[in-house]
């Protein structure tokens, strides 16, 4: 490979520096939140912007886990994420496989209706009325069923299925393989990059469930972690008081408690990404380009 010109090397160097700066800018808020959650009361009170705590304290974490609200909300969020992602992958795969095959009747009409929902949506009030009439209010199903398929992710998977070799399907059908067996035993195992990508997207979507949980869940015991976090950060309800939490002879600042809750709410979903990262870029590219 020939050596690059001086202009090309300068261009690469400038890009690297800009990307590093952008990465640092996006990383600093996370570091501040984590550092503040571990800082002692004295250090937090005397420091305006903390990045590296010198006096560590676990009082904020000790407090938030002594209440029932946070562990219960975490369990609810994990349940919604796991069950919701499984439903999303199953429904999206079934519909994407059907629409990726030209022999399906009214395929173009169905695709038009799906794409139409990307541009025009019914709105919040019709959505609420449908959920209410279906009897799903104050039920976890109100968070799972209406969003069983997200059209954008469906289109990605349809394009991925279309790029799979047709000869595999023809060979399987000659051996007596039906549609469902073909999908689950041949197509889906070959689609691991795309499915891993959608798993990450759907899992993050359910983990960050916020607005629909506020609308449809009236029982505070059913709140997911993001709704509880809203109560703590904005209105300081659900057992947390604005004046601080008294423990021993010192008071834990409410901001430290909030930082600890934010860290606990964010950390689990960050652990999922490294296991799916190797499939992430490949799944997006193969599912986005046809041909």
C-alpha positions as CSV (number, residue, x, y, z in Angstrom):
1,X,0.0,0.0,0.0
2,X,1.6,3.4,-1.0
3,X,2.4,6.0,1.6
4,X,-0.3,8.5,2.1
5,X,0.3,12.1,1.2
6,X,1.0,14.8,3.9
7,X,-2.5,16.2,3.5
8,X,-4.0,12.8,4.1
9,X,-2.0,12.2,7.2
10,X,-2.9,15.7,8.5
11,X,-6.5,15.0,7.8
12,X,-6.4,11.7,9.8
13,X,-4.6,13.4,12.7
14,X,-7.2,16.2,12.8
15,X,-10.0,13.6,12.8
16,X,-8.4,11.6,15.6
17,X,-8.0,14.7,17.7
18,X,-11.6,15.9,17.1
19,X,-13.0,12.4,17.9
20,X,-11.0,12.1,21.1
21,X,-12.2,15.6,22.2
22,X,-15.8,14.6,21.4
23,X,-15.3,11.4,23.3
24,X,-14.0,13.2,26.3
25,X,-16.9,15.7,26.3
26,X,-19.4,12.9,26.3
27,X,-17.5,10.9,29.0
28,X,-17.0,13.8,31.5
29,X,-20.7,13.9,32.6
30,X,-20.7,10.1,33.3
31,X,-17.5,10.4,35.3
32,X,-18.9,13.3,37.3
33,X,-22.1,11.4,38.1
34,X,-20.2,8.3,39.3
35,X,-17.6,10.3,41.2
36,X,-20.3,12.4,43.0
37,X,-22.1,9.2,44.0
38,X,-19.0,7.9,45.7
39,X,-17.8,11.2,47.3
40,X,-18.0,11.8,51.0
41,X,-20.4,14.4,52.3
42,X,-17.5,16.8,53.2
43,X,-15.8,16.5,49.8
44,X,-19.1,16.9,47.9
45,X,-20.0,20.1,49.8
46,X,-16.7,21.8,49.2
47,X,-16.3,20.8,45.5
48,X,-18.5,22.4,42.7
49,X,-17.5,19.9,40.0
50,X,-16.1,16.6,41.0
51,X,-14.3,14.1,38.7
52,X,-12.0,12.1,41.0
53,X,-13.1,11.7,44.6
54,X,-10.3,11.5,47.2
55,X,-12.6,10.6,50.1
56,X,-14.8,7.6,49.1
57,X,-18.1,6.9,50.8
58,X,-20.8,4.3,50.1
59,X,-23.4,6.0,52.3
60,X,-25.6,7.0,49.3
61,X,-25.6,3.4,47.9
62,X,-26.2,2.0,51.4
63,X,-29.2,4.2,51.8
64,X,-30.9,3.6,48.4
65,X,-30.6,-0.1,48.9
66,X,-32.1,0.0,52.4
67,X,-35.4,1.2,50.8
68,X,-37.8,-1.2,49.0
69,X,-38.4,1.2,46.1
70,X,-35.1,0.9,44.2
71,X,-34.7,-2.9,44.3
72,X,-38.3,-3.4,43.4
73,X,-38.0,-0.9,40.4
74,X,-34.9,-2.6,39.3
75,X,-36.6,-6.0,39.3
76,X,-39.5,-4.6,37.4
77,X,-37.2,-3.0,34.8
78,X,-35.2,-6.2,34.3
79,X,-38.5,-8.2,33.9
80,X,-39.9,-5.7,31.3
81,X,-36.6,-5.7,29.4
82,X,-36.2,-9.4,29.2
83,X,-39.8,-10.3,28.4
84,X,-40.3,-7.3,26.1
85,X,-37.1,-8.0,24.1
86,X,-38.1,-11.6,23.7
87,X,-41.5,-10.6,22.4
88,X,-40.0,-7.9,20.1
89,X,-37.5,-10.4,18.5
90,X,-40.1,-13.1,18.0
91,X,-42.8,-10.8,16.5
92,X,-40.3,-8.8,14.4
93,X,-38.6,-12.0,13.1
94,X,-41.9,-13.6,12.1
95,X,-43.2,-10.5,10.2
96,X,-39.8,-9.7,8.7
97,X,-39.4,-13.2,7.3
98,X,-42.9,-13.1,5.8
99,X,-42.4,-9.7,4.2
100,X,-39.0,-10.6,2.9
101,X,-40.5,-13.3,0.6
102,X,-42.2,-12.1,-2.6
103,X,-44.9,-14.8,-2.5
104,X,-46.8,-13.2,0.4
105,X,-50.1,-11.7,-0.8
106,X,-50.6,-7.9,-0.4
107,X,-46.9,-7.6,0.6
108,X,-46.6,-4.1,-1.0
109,X,-49.7,-2.9,0.8
110,X,-48.5,-4.1,4.1
111,X,-45.1,-2.6,3.6
112,X,-46.8,0.7,2.7
113,X,-48.8,0.7,5.9
114,X,-45.7,-0.1,7.9
115,X,-43.7,2.8,6.3
116,X,-46.7,5.1,6.7
117,X,-46.5,4.7,10.5
118,X,-42.9,6.0,10.4
119,X,-44.1,9.3,9.0
120,X,-47.6,9.7,10.5
121,X,-48.6,8.4,14.0
122,X,-52.0,8.5,15.8
123,X,-50.7,10.5,18.7
124,X,-50.7,10.2,22.4
125,X,-54.4,10.4,23.1
126,X,-55.5,7.8,20.6
127,X,-52.7,5.6,21.9
128,X,-54.0,6.0,25.5
129,X,-57.6,5.3,24.4
130,X,-56.7,2.1,22.7
131,X,-54.7,0.8,25.7
132,X,-57.6,1.7,28.0
133,X,-60.3,0.0,25.8
134,X,-58.1,-3.1,25.6
135,X,-58.1,-3.2,29.4
136,X,-54.3,-2.9,29.7
137,X,-54.2,0.1,32.0
138,X,-52.0,-0.4,35.1
139,X,-50.7,-3.6,33.5
140,X,-47.2,-4.4,32.3
141,X,-48.7,-5.6,29.0
142,X,-49.5,-1.9,28.3
143,X,-45.7,-1.5,27.9
144,X,-45.1,-4.6,25.9
145,X,-47.9,-5.3,23.5
146,X,-48.4,-1.9,21.8
147,X,-44.6,-1.8,21.0
148,X,-44.2,-5.4,20.0
149,X,-42.8,-4.3,16.7
150,X,-41.0,-1.1,15.9
151,X,-41.2,-0.4,12.2
152,X,-37.7,1.0,11.7
153,X,-36.1,-2.2,13.2
154,X,-38.5,-4.3,11.2
155,X,-37.3,-2.8,8.0
156,X,-33.7,-3.4,9.0
157,X,-34.4,-7.1,9.6
158,X,-36.4,-7.4,6.3
159,X,-33.5,-6.2,4.3
160,X,-31.1,-8.5,6.2
161,X,-33.4,-11.5,5.4
162,X,-33.5,-10.5,1.7
163,X,-29.7,-10.7,1.5
164,X,-29.6,-14.3,2.7
165,X,-28.8,-16.9,-0.1
166,X,-32.0,-18.1,-1.7
167,X,-30.4,-21.5,-2.4
168,X,-30.4,-22.3,1.3
169,X,-34.2,-21.9,1.4
170,X,-34.7,-23.9,-1.8
171,X,-32.5,-26.7,-0.5
172,X,-34.3,-26.8,2.8
173,X,-37.7,-26.9,1.2
174,X,-36.6,-29.8,-1.0
175,X,-35.9,-31.7,2.2
176,X,-39.4,-31.0,3.5
177,X,-38.6,-28.0,5.7
178,X,-41.7,-25.8,6.5
179,X,-41.7,-22.1,7.0
180,X,-41.4,-22.0,10.8
181,X,-38.7,-24.6,10.8
182,X,-36.9,-22.8,8.1
183,X,-37.0,-19.6,10.0
184,X,-36.0,-20.9,13.4
185,X,-33.4,-23.5,12.3
186,X,-31.8,-21.8,9.3
187,X,-32.6,-18.2,8.8
188,X,-32.3,-17.0,12.4
189,X,-29.0,-18.8,13.1
190,X,-27.6,-17.1,10.0
191,X,-28.9,-13.7,11.2
192,X,-27.1,-13.5,14.5
193,X,-25.5,-10.1,13.7
194,X,-28.8,-8.5,12.9
195,X,-30.6,-10.1,15.8
196,X,-27.9,-9.1,18.2
197,X,-28.2,-5.5,17.0
198,X,-32.0,-5.5,17.4
199,X,-31.6,-7.2,20.8
200,X,-29.5,-4.2,22.0
201,X,-31.8,-1.7,20.5
202,X,-34.9,-3.3,22.0
203,X,-33.3,-3.9,25.4
204,X,-32.2,-0.2,25.6
205,X,-35.7,0.8,24.5
206,X,-37.4,-1.2,27.3
207,X,-34.8,-0.3,29.9
208,X,-35.4,3.4,29.3
209,X,-39.2,3.0,29.4
210,X,-40.4,6.3,30.9
211,X,-43.3,8.1,29.2
212,X,-45.6,5.1,28.6
213,X,-44.9,3.9,32.2
214,X,-46.1,7.2,33.6
215,X,-49.2,7.1,31.4
216,X,-50.3,3.5,31.9
217,X,-49.0,2.5,35.4
218,X,-50.9,4.1,38.3
219,X,-49.6,1.7,40.9
220,X,-46.3,3.0,42.3
221,X,-45.2,-0.6,43.1
222,X,-45.1,-1.3,39.3
223,X,-42.9,1.7,38.5
224,X,-39.7,0.8,36.5
225,X,-36.4,2.4,37.4
226,X,-36.6,5.3,35.1
227,X,-39.9,6.5,36.6
228,X,-38.6,6.2,40.1
229,X,-35.5,8.1,39.0
230,X,-37.8,10.9,37.7
231,X,-39.5,11.1,41.1
232,X,-36.1,11.3,42.8
233,X,-34.5,13.9,40.5
234,X,-37.5,16.1,39.8
235,X,-39.9,16.0,42.7
236,X,-38.0,14.1,45.4
237,X,-40.8,11.7,46.2
238,X,-40.9,7.9,46.7
239,X,-39.3,8.0,50.1
240,X,-36.5,10.5,49.4
241,X,-36.6,14.0,51.0
242,X,-35.2,17.2,49.5
243,X,-33.4,18.2,52.8
244,X,-31.1,15.2,52.7
245,X,-31.0,11.9,54.3
246,X,-29.9,11.8,57.9
247,X,-27.6,8.9,58.7
248,X,-25.6,9.0,61.9
249,X,-24.3,12.4,62.6
250,X,-24.2,13.6,59.0
251,X,-26.7,14.2,56.3
252,X,-26.3,12.7,52.9
253,X,-26.9,15.4,50.3
254,X,-29.9,14.6,48.1
255,X,-27.8,15.2,44.9
256,X,-25.5,12.4,46.0
257,X,-28.4,10.1,46.4
258,X,-29.6,11.0,42.9
259,X,-26.2,10.4,41.4
260,X,-26.1,7.0,43.0
261,X,-29.6,6.1,41.6
262,X,-28.5,7.3,38.2
263,X,-25.4,5.1,38.3
264,X,-27.4,2.1,39.4
265,X,-30.0,2.7,36.7
266,X,-27.4,3.1,33.9
267,X,-24.8,0.5,34.8
268,X,-26.7,-2.7,34.0
269,X,-27.6,-1.8,30.4
270,X,-23.9,-0.8,29.8
271,X,-22.8,-4.3,30.7
272,X,-24.9,-5.7,27.9
273,X,-23.2,-3.7,25.1
274,X,-19.7,-5.4,25.2
275,X,-21.3,-8.8,24.5
276,X,-23.2,-7.5,21.5
277,X,-20.6,-5.0,20.2
278,X,-18.9,-7.4,17.8
279,X,-22.2,-7.9,15.9
280,X,-23.4,-4.3,16.2
281,X,-21.8,-2.6,13.1
282,X,-22.1,-5.7,10.9
283,X,-25.8,-6.1,11.7
284,X,-26.6,-2.4,10.9
285,X,-24.6,-2.4,7.7
286,X,-26.0,-5.7,6.3
287,X,-29.5,-4.8,7.4
288,X,-29.4,-1.3,5.9
289,X,-28.0,-2.0,2.4
290,X,-29.8,-4.2,-0.1
291,X,-28.0,-5.8,-3.0
